[in-house]
Amino acid sequence: MMNEAAGGPLTLLTGHEVVVDGAYLAGGHGSVPGLGNVDPGGYVRMDRAARSGDIAAMRTEQEWLAALFEIAFAPVGKVGPAAGVGSFKTALYLMGIFETNAMSAPMTALEGENVDRVRQVLTSVGVELVR
């Protein structure tokens, strides 16, 4: 509110995938979530809904994105960027967008059961996979 009262000198963004709707409702201007690499359209739709005041559509998109974000919790034995970014890269690989799910050193790509866990989440929410 203070930002608005001051004429809006700050652009307020959130990077947290599952509270974007709340950020908009609190006066935020947009988001920069890593999950936006996996489903940029979901965040675009939420932005449009926020700008038009369609709270129901915002909620629908946020619920979808929260379900999709479960990929970040799918890997076992990985934490932080290795789990989050690793699951995003693996999703993009499984969707046929990336040729590999390789990570920058010193992190290693998800393999085996962890790839299967990401695949299971993607399939459960209806994402079309090519691998």
N, C-alpha and C positions, 0 to 999 in steps of 0.2 A: 504494500500500500504506500509505503514511503517513496518507493521508486516512481509510482504513478503520480503521487503528489508533487514530485520533483520534476515532472515532465517526461519521465521515462528515460533517463540517461543510460540505464543499464539494460542490456538484453539478458533476460533470465532464461537459462536453459538447464535441463536436467539430463544426466547420462544414465540414470537408473531406469532400466527397462520396464519395471512393473509399477512405477508410480507416475508415469507421464500424464495420465488423466488428472491426477491430483495436482500435479505441477501447473497444468493449464488452469484448473479451477482456482488455484492460489495466485494466479496472475502471471504465470510463466509464459514465455513466448515460443517455446519449442523444445526439441530434444536432440541429443546426439548419442543415442544408445548403440552399443556394439551389435545388438540383435538386429538393428536396422540394416546390417549387411545381409542378413538372412532373409528378412521380409521388409524391405524398404516401403513397400506399398501399404503395409499396416500402419506404419507411422505417418505416412502421407495422409491416409484416410483419417487418422485420428487428428492430425493438424487441421485438416479441412473441417472436420466435425467441430473442433474447438472454436475455430474462427467463425463458424456459423451458429454457434451456441447449441449444437445438437448433442446434449449430454448423454442421451441414450446411445447414440452412435459411438461416442467416445468410450462409453462403458463396454460396448460390444467389442470394439477393437482392443481395448486394454485387456479384456478377458481372454481374447484369442492370443494376444501377444504373451500374456502370463503363462498360458498353457504351452506355447511354443518355447518359452524361456526355460522350461523344464529340461531342455537339452543341456543347459549349463550345469545341472545337478546330476546328469546321467553318468558321467565318467567316475569310475572307482579308482582311488589311488592317485588322483590328480586334484590339485587345489588352485585357487586363484586363476591367473591367466591361462595356465596349462589346461584347466577345466573349461573355463568360459570361452576364451579365444579358440582353444582346441575344439570345443564342441561346435562353435560357429564355423570354423574352417571345415570340419568334418561334415557338417550339414551342407555347406556349399559344394563340397566334393560329391556327396551323395545325390544332390540335386542336379549335378552335371554342370555346375557353374565354374568350379575350380577343377583343374586336372589332378590335383593332389591335396591332401590335408596337411602337408608339411608345415612345421612351425619353425620360427627362427631359433637358432641355438641360443641358449642351452636347452630350451624346451624341446620335447619330442612330440611327434604327432600321436594322436590317439590311435590305438590298434586293437585288433581282435574284439574281445567282448565289449570294450568301450565304444567302438564303432557301432557294434550291434545295439548297444543301449541307446545311442543317439538315433540310430535308424528306427528303433522301436518308438521313441517319443515322436519323431517326425511322422511316422506312419499313423500313430494313434490320433494325431491332430489333423490328418488328411493332407499332409504335404506330399506332392508328387515327386517321386524319386526315380532316378534313372540308373542308379547303382545300388 
